[in-house]
Amino acid sequence: MRAQQVLLARADAVLGRFGLTFARFEVLTLLSFTRHGELPMGKLGARLQVHPASVTSAVARLEKQGFVERRPHPTDGRTTLAVLTDEGRTVAASAAESLNREVFETLDLTPEEEVGLLGLLARLRS
């Protein structure tokens, strides 16, 4: 748990320069991985495995920053889409690049250690 706290603190320091928290970065990243840069709010929460209120809060903050827009679903009047803006896509890519360079590439693990660590973490997650 302490290792997770250390890594999260490093990640938060990097993401803070982009005006992001890790939770908001996850939303932007997930949206950037979709075909059209959009997902229904409910699916966003399900894929991130967070409470709907947390998704609503994160999307509202991202919307204020101009990184995401909320739009009605074109065929389902009960559903709202979270839609990635061009600025949001740019910020997500820049933030990911900085995270990789400044946090994950500086762990100083050998390739064998990385594979071993990923294997152990995968077992814990399952």
Secondary structure, DSSP 8 states (H G I E B T S, - for coil): -HHHHHHHHHHHHHHHTTT--HHHHHHHHHHHHSSSSEEEHHHHHHHHT--HHHHHHHHHHHHHHTSEEEEE-SS-TT-EEEEE-HHHHHHHHHHHHHHIIIIITTS---HHHHHHHHHHHHHHH-
